[in-house]
Amino acid sequence: MNLRRFNAFTNSQLKISRWLRCQSDNRSQQPDINSGFIARCLLCQVPLNKSSLLELDGELRKPEIKSSFERHITSKALSPTVSDSTILSFAEEAHQKPQQYFASCLQQVLNNRGYFNFTLPSNKAVKPAIIDGSCFGNTWASVFAHVGDQGTFPIDLEGYTTRGKETVASRQVMERHSHMASHILYDGLGFKKWFFKKALDHQAHGMVKTTDDTRRPIRWANKLFDSITNERELQTSNVEIVEITDIDRRIKDTIYRTSEVPWNRLDTKLNVARVHRTFLSSHPTRSDETVVFWLITTDNSLNAKDLRALGFARWSIENNVFKELNRRVNTKSKYVQSARKKQTLLFWWLMGWSLLQAYWIYISIDQKLAASPLKVTNHNKMILLQIGFGEGINDPPDAY
């Protein structure tokens, strides 16, 4: 990993040095190593693929790694050594407000660069975001992330004490960051009035995925779906039925959808889809198994295929953030016992993962520009990004 180039990108293109200078903590009035420099080291743990703070400590002592930070070292500490104990001390005493400021700045910059754009099967452009709670070793947190055509970008988190306490944390992180999203995706815990109303307050639409068929809107929709027995009844009803065979995922979906579902807890009607998913015989673990779930949203403009696409997007935070980050830095380790320390570490790791994905997109566009007649300028890079030249960055490109 070319850490010097990664740091240069985050500074010259994203301007994160300004946000890092605002970081602070309670260690002392004038610590030998400032908070922003420690935070930068934590950001780099993700691209360095170091699964523990001890491994990061060893890596940061290497001359070639230290040299990549030269432009970011304060005059007070010309050759700082950020040890694992220094990082843990910072993590315990770090201030949350400056971290939230960093998260808001990063969200704004990535949004401006078009990284949150998501194209639905109908070619409608949206900007979905996801909220999901998870256990990271011995620490619980609700994470807010944007999902785009080119990646899933975590933006912030809010900790909570134990299983079952996720809702309060999710409401807080949603309040801070929903203003840039068109749709907020959540699991069955979001099938509440507060979730849909909060999304609408932010000029967005809530969407939940659930297997609970006891809720009144779902019972109402099921009654309508089950009443259709022939093509004539289908044409006179407000029901869409779509069948999709997805060879890549080895599944077959039959989707029933209607956008006229009343719910006495909201003033607007709901768009409800019932999905019957059958795993094909070629599926490696769930051959011929069938599951049923429901997708519910306040956005009545979405068709069945669009809802299905957002349903898959909902799971990208699990596959492309939680699992990937654990593979890189071992987020599920229980070595750090303090919840406050662990939440600080998690925050900077999440930021590092978003920055690394942005870096991959950037160098991918560099490669395409090198093979094109366009002059290599920041303006032309943005043009290529907007027309889709940077899409499909699921794995690190060759330059990584």
Wavefront OBJ file of the C-alpha trace (Angstrom):
o trace
v 0.000 0.000 0.000
v 1.391 3.399 -1.033
v 0.610 5.229 2.193
v 2.297 8.420 1.052
v -0.015 8.631 -1.945
v -3.063 7.813 0.192
v -2.205 10.594 2.646
v -1.540 13.000 -0.220
v -4.955 12.198 -1.699
v -6.820 12.714 1.575
v -5.123 16.090 2.002
v -5.031 17.548 -1.501
v -8.385 16.233 -2.712
v -10.486 15.923 0.451
v -8.715 18.489 2.670
v -8.980 16.353 5.815
v -6.015 18.088 7.511
v -8.301 20.996 8.328
v -10.768 18.683 10.052
v -8.020 16.777 11.887
v -6.642 20.005 13.347
v -9.964 20.432 15.149
v -9.643 17.123 17.035
v -9.070 17.343 20.783
v -9.044 15.271 23.956
v -8.577 15.468 27.713
v -5.115 13.888 27.998
v -3.401 17.149 28.981
v -3.296 20.793 27.987
v -0.318 20.285 25.633
v 0.243 16.613 24.788
v 3.459 15.638 23.020
v 1.475 14.216 20.094
v -1.651 16.092 19.105
v -5.061 14.482 18.684
v -5.246 15.040 14.943
v -2.002 13.176 14.285
v -3.139 10.185 16.370
v -6.466 10.202 14.515
v -4.580 10.190 11.203
v -2.620 7.117 12.325
v -5.890 5.343 13.149
v -7.276 6.263 9.736
v -4.238 4.612 8.162
v -4.714 1.368 10.081
v -7.394 0.400 7.553
v -5.320 0.718 4.330
v -2.345 -0.795 6.176
v -4.452 -3.874 7.047
v -3.188 -4.095 10.625
v -5.492 -6.202 12.774
v -4.335 -4.849 16.146
v -3.002 -1.661 17.691
v 0.207 -3.507 18.525
v 0.714 -4.337 14.834
v -0.067 -0.724 13.949
v 2.480 0.419 16.551
v 5.165 -1.714 14.883
v 4.254 -0.490 11.414
v 4.321 3.173 12.443
v 7.925 2.772 13.657
v 9.193 1.779 10.209
v 11.167 4.613 8.539
v 9.301 4.325 5.242
v 5.942 4.605 7.025
v 7.067 7.479 9.245
v 8.275 9.348 6.184
v 4.772 9.213 4.664
v 3.567 11.362 7.572
v 6.312 14.000 7.301
v 4.055 16.768 6.058
v 1.569 16.129 8.867
v 3.963 16.271 11.855
v 3.835 19.256 14.164
v 7.014 21.249 14.817
v 6.713 20.297 18.458
v 7.244 16.618 17.697
v 9.433 16.219 14.641
v 9.638 12.426 14.934
v 6.632 11.328 16.979
v 6.135 7.688 17.795
v 2.446 6.896 18.170
v 2.455 3.785 20.327
v -0.512 1.546 21.054
v -0.677 2.925 24.603
v -0.778 6.503 23.252
v -3.628 5.547 20.940
v -5.580 3.937 23.790
v -5.058 6.986 25.982
v -6.355 9.218 23.184
v -9.314 6.886 22.552
v -10.417 7.130 26.189
v -10.185 10.933 26.333
v -11.189 11.989 22.804
v -13.920 14.595 22.452
v -16.994 13.549 20.479
v -18.005 16.925 19.045
v -14.850 17.295 16.896
v -15.361 13.729 15.657
v -18.904 14.568 14.599
v -17.550 17.644 12.831
v -15.099 15.410 10.922
v -17.969 13.067 9.985
v -20.139 15.930 8.726
v -17.296 17.390 6.651
v -16.477 14.004 5.116
v -20.144 13.415 4.308
v -20.363 16.785 2.561
v -17.205 16.255 0.503
v -18.058 12.704 -0.601
v -21.576 13.802 -1.494
v -20.220 16.684 -3.571
v -17.980 14.268 -5.466
v -20.982 12.118 -6.411
v -20.005 9.039 -4.399
v -23.499 8.654 -2.865
v -25.307 8.433 -6.220
v -27.191 5.152 -6.617
v -28.935 4.142 -9.852
v -32.141 2.106 -9.604
v -33.264 -0.390 -12.292
v -35.734 2.257 -13.536
v -32.701 4.563 -14.079
v -33.953 6.818 -11.324
v -31.068 8.384 -9.398
v -31.337 8.287 -5.607
v -29.058 8.704 -2.593
v -29.913 5.935 -0.123
v -28.421 5.664 3.347
v -28.458 2.763 5.800
v -28.760 2.554 9.565
v -27.773 -0.686 11.247
v -26.717 -1.766 14.721
v -24.064 -4.369 15.361
v -21.873 -5.826 18.085
v -18.174 -5.115 17.617
v -16.587 -7.560 20.025
v -17.904 -6.282 23.347
v -19.215 -2.917 22.118
v -22.545 -2.107 20.490
v -23.028 0.722 18.002
v -25.512 1.918 15.412
v -23.777 2.933 12.168
v -24.983 5.378 9.514
v -23.642 4.776 5.994
v -24.362 5.985 2.468
v -24.506 3.414 -0.318
v -23.694 4.417 -3.893
v -22.948 2.735 -7.190
v -19.255 2.640 -6.282
v -19.211 1.661 -2.618
v -20.736 1.809 0.846
v -19.386 4.740 2.842
v -19.825 4.729 6.645
v -20.226 8.252 8.007
v -20.823 8.050 11.762
v -21.830 5.855 14.666
v -23.613 6.104 17.992
v -22.868 3.629 20.760
v -25.359 1.864 22.999
v -25.052 -0.406 25.995
v -26.527 -3.752 25.014
v -28.779 -5.643 22.627
v -32.251 -4.141 22.555
v -31.065 -0.542 23.048
v -30.341 0.117 19.384
v -33.344 2.327 18.602
v -32.254 5.319 20.689
v -28.771 5.291 19.146
v -30.210 4.931 15.647
v -32.470 7.934 16.166
v -29.520 10.058 17.253
v -27.239 9.169 14.362
v -30.149 9.505 11.932
v -30.874 13.002 13.239
v -27.286 14.068 12.571
v -26.887 12.814 8.996
v -30.182 12.115 7.200
v -30.314 15.485 5.444
v -28.212 14.287 2.482
v -30.143 11.055 1.861
v -33.156 10.455 -0.367
v -34.032 7.145 1.325
v -33.156 5.783 4.777
v -32.951 1.975 4.877
v -33.474 0.095 8.140
v -34.434 -3.350 9.344
v -37.680 -4.359 11.067
v -36.855 -2.203 14.100
v -37.655 0.799 11.917
v -41.268 -0.226 11.321
v -42.367 2.526 13.687
v -44.065 5.877 13.252
v -40.994 7.778 14.509
v -38.735 6.307 11.807
v -40.906 7.150 8.814
v -41.799 10.556 10.243
v -38.170 11.397 11.014
v -37.180 10.496 7.457
v -39.970 12.674 6.031
v -38.885 15.544 8.282
v -35.489 15.358 6.555
v -37.093 15.351 3.065
v -36.308 11.653 2.706
v -38.274 8.408 2.581
v -37.942 5.620 5.110
v -37.788 2.011 3.967
v -37.761 -1.116 6.132
v -37.296 -4.792 5.407
v -39.077 -7.195 7.736
v -40.305 -10.770 8.062
v -43.026 -9.824 10.588
v -46.356 -10.391 8.833
v -48.473 -9.382 11.842
v -48.272 -5.621 11.229
v -51.516 -4.019 10.041
v -50.206 -2.580 6.728
v -48.737 -5.959 5.808
v -51.962 -7.784 6.649
v -53.879 -5.269 4.517
v -51.496 -5.754 1.578
v -51.506 -9.551 1.896
v -55.289 -9.610 1.759
v -55.166 -7.639 -1.494
v -52.403 -9.793 -3.009
v -54.162 -13.053 -2.129
v -57.464 -11.854 -3.588
v -56.065 -11.727 -7.121
v -56.848 -14.959 -8.960
v -56.659 -13.995 -12.639
v -55.239 -11.482 -15.118
v -58.429 -9.429 -15.227
v -58.433 -8.872 -11.495
v -54.763 -7.919 -11.683
v -55.439 -5.266 -14.322
v -58.226 -3.650 -12.303
v -56.247 -3.677 -9.048
v -53.386 -1.454 -8.015
v -51.018 -4.433 -7.830
v -47.782 -5.092 -9.703
v -46.470 -8.659 -9.972
v -42.913 -9.255 -11.183
v -40.796 -12.403 -11.474
v -37.000 -12.102 -11.558
v -34.496 -14.916 -11.956
v -31.113 -13.756 -10.726
v -28.494 -16.189 -11.996
v -25.582 -14.396 -10.324
v -27.173 -14.641 -6.875
v -28.791 -18.004 -7.681
v -32.238 -16.879 -6.597
v -35.697 -16.409 -8.087
v -37.928 -13.620 -6.740
v -41.678 -13.243 -7.161
v -42.698 -9.750 -6.047
v -46.204 -8.465 -5.312
v -46.397 -4.688 -4.847
v -49.070 -2.085 -4.150
v -48.724 1.605 -3.334
v -52.125 2.232 -1.739
v -51.644 0.718 1.713
v -53.156 2.799 4.529
v -51.628 3.062 7.993
v -53.420 4.982 10.710
v -50.105 6.142 12.186
v -49.083 8.160 9.107
v -50.853 10.674 6.888
v -49.320 9.164 3.756
v -50.032 5.760 2.242
v -47.341 3.101 2.112
v -45.742 1.304 -0.815
v -45.564 -2.380 0.212
v -43.886 -5.272 -1.606
v -44.101 -8.941 -0.658
v -41.103 -10.888 -1.906
v -41.124 -14.692 -2.297
v -37.480 -15.664 -2.701
v -36.543 -19.175 -3.820
v -32.910 -20.219 -3.797
v -32.092 -22.145 -6.947
v -30.844 -25.721 -6.829
v -27.373 -24.443 -7.745
v -27.162 -22.322 -4.589
v -24.289 -23.659 -2.448
v -25.972 -23.482 0.993
v -29.739 -22.874 0.641
v -30.728 -25.003 -2.341
v -34.524 -24.968 -3.041
v -35.247 -23.011 0.162
v -37.981 -20.345 0.024
v -38.280 -17.275 2.256
v -40.864 -14.490 2.361
v -40.239 -10.920 3.468
v -41.736 -7.476 3.011
v -40.325 -4.117 1.889
v -42.212 -1.044 3.103
v -41.596 2.596 2.176
v -43.336 5.962 2.003
v -41.997 6.481 -1.540
v -44.922 5.494 -3.764
v -42.959 6.202 -6.967
v -40.793 3.086 -6.667
v -41.705 0.001 -8.680
v -41.088 -3.610 -7.657
v -37.610 -3.821 -9.184
v -36.559 -0.557 -7.542
v -37.703 -1.789 -4.137
v -35.838 -5.035 -4.658
v -32.637 -3.125 -5.518
v -32.913 -1.040 -2.348
v -33.538 -4.229 -0.390
v -30.189 -5.563 -1.559
v -28.574 -2.199 -0.857
v -29.794 -2.506 2.714
v -27.449 -5.460 3.234
v -24.398 -3.740 1.798
v -23.536 -2.297 5.215
v -23.199 -5.832 6.579
v -21.210 -7.255 3.672
v -19.192 -4.244 2.539
v -18.616 -2.432 5.842
v -18.907 -4.637 8.939
v -17.383 -7.797 7.476
v -14.758 -6.004 5.404
v -13.652 -3.785 8.283
v -13.441 -6.770 10.627
v -11.270 -8.563 8.063
v -8.907 -5.596 7.949
v -8.646 -4.378 11.553
v -10.410 -7.085 13.592
v -13.264 -4.930 14.895
v -14.742 -7.891 16.770
v -11.701 -8.263 19.015
v -12.505 -8.008 22.732
v -9.034 -6.797 23.686
v -10.251 -3.223 24.348
v -12.665 -3.490 27.265
v -13.715 0.169 27.584
v -16.762 0.964 25.453
v -15.646 4.581 25.110
v -12.220 3.562 23.823
v -13.682 1.043 21.410
v -16.220 3.510 20.016
v -13.458 6.046 19.325
v -11.400 3.390 17.534
v -14.444 2.261 15.566
v -15.202 5.800 14.493
v -11.752 6.375 12.981
v -11.666 2.924 11.407
v -15.021 3.615 9.738
v -13.718 6.953 8.485
v -10.580 5.207 7.212
v -12.673 2.703 5.259
v -14.670 5.489 3.577
v -11.458 7.334 2.722
v -9.854 4.187 1.298
v -12.839 3.559 -0.990
v -12.696 7.179 -2.157
v -8.971 6.710 -2.859
v -9.633 3.581 -4.938
v -12.166 5.480 -7.048
v -9.704 8.342 -7.500
v -6.786 6.208 -8.676
v -9.108 4.201 -10.905
v -10.075 7.427 -12.662
v -6.354 8.277 -12.873
v -5.792 5.029 -14.771
v -8.655 5.764 -17.175
v -7.394 9.291 -17.769
v -3.933 7.931 -18.575
v -5.481 5.893 -21.393
v -7.730 8.720 -22.667
v -7.077 11.869 -24.711
v -8.351 14.080 -21.874
v -5.864 16.240 -20.033
v -5.365 15.064 -16.441
v -7.089 17.765 -14.398
v -9.308 17.648 -11.328
v -12.155 19.024 -13.465
v -11.866 16.158 -15.969
v -11.707 13.647 -13.118
v -15.039 14.948 -11.835
v -16.520 14.717 -15.338
v -15.456 11.078 -15.646
v -16.874 10.322 -12.202
v -20.221 11.927 -13.054
v -20.627 9.966 -16.302
v -19.835 6.688 -14.599
v -16.204 5.951 -15.480
v -15.496 5.213 -11.828
v -18.212 2.595 -11.353
v -17.723 -0.979 -10.287
v -14.919 -0.490 -7.770
v -15.753 -3.484 -5.591
v -12.179 -4.744 -5.291
v -8.908 -2.805 -5.070
v -7.749 -1.806 -8.583
v -4.320 -2.773 -9.881
v -2.722 0.464 -8.660
v -3.490 -0.534 -5.083
l 1 2 3 4 5 6 7 8 9 10 11 12 13 14 15 16 17 18 19 20 21 22 23 24 25 26 27 28 29 30 31 32 33 34 35 36 37 38 39 40 41 42 43 44 45 46 47 48 49 50 51 52 53 54 55 56 57 58 59 60 61 62 63 64 65 66 67 68 69 70 71 72 73 74 75 76 77 78 79 80 81 82 83 84 85 86 87 88 89 90 91 92 93 94 95 96 97 98 99 100 101 102 103 104 105 106 107 108 109 110 111 112 113 114 115 116 117 118 119 120 121 122 123 124 125 126 127 128 129 130 131 132 133 134 135 136 137 138 139 140 141 142 143 144 145 146 147 148 149 150 151 152 153 154 155 156 157 158 159 160 161 162 163 164 165 166 167 168 169 170 171 172 173 174 175 176 177 178 179 180 181 182 183 184 185 186 187 188 189 190 191 192 193 194 195 196 197 198 199 200 201 202 203 204 205 206 207 208 209 210 211 212 213 214 215 216 217 218 219 220 221 222 223 224 225 226 227 228 229 230 231 232 233 234 235 236 237 238 239 240 241 242 243 244 245 246 247 248 249 250 251 252 253 254 255 256 257 258 259 260 261 262 263 264 265 266 267 268 269 270 271 272 273 274 275 276 277 278 279 280 281 282 283 284 285 286 287 288 289 290 291 292 293 294 295 296 297 298 299 300 301 302 303 304 305 306 307 308 309 310 311 312 313 314 315 316 317 318 319 320 321 322 323 324 325 326 327 328 329 330 331 332 333 334 335 336 337 338 339 340 341 342 343 344 345 346 347 348 349 350 351 352 353 354 355 356 357 358 359 360 361 362 363 364 365 366 367 368 369 370 371 372 373 374 375 376 377 378 379 380 381 382 383 384 385 386 387 388 389 390 391 392 393 394 395 396 397 398 399 400
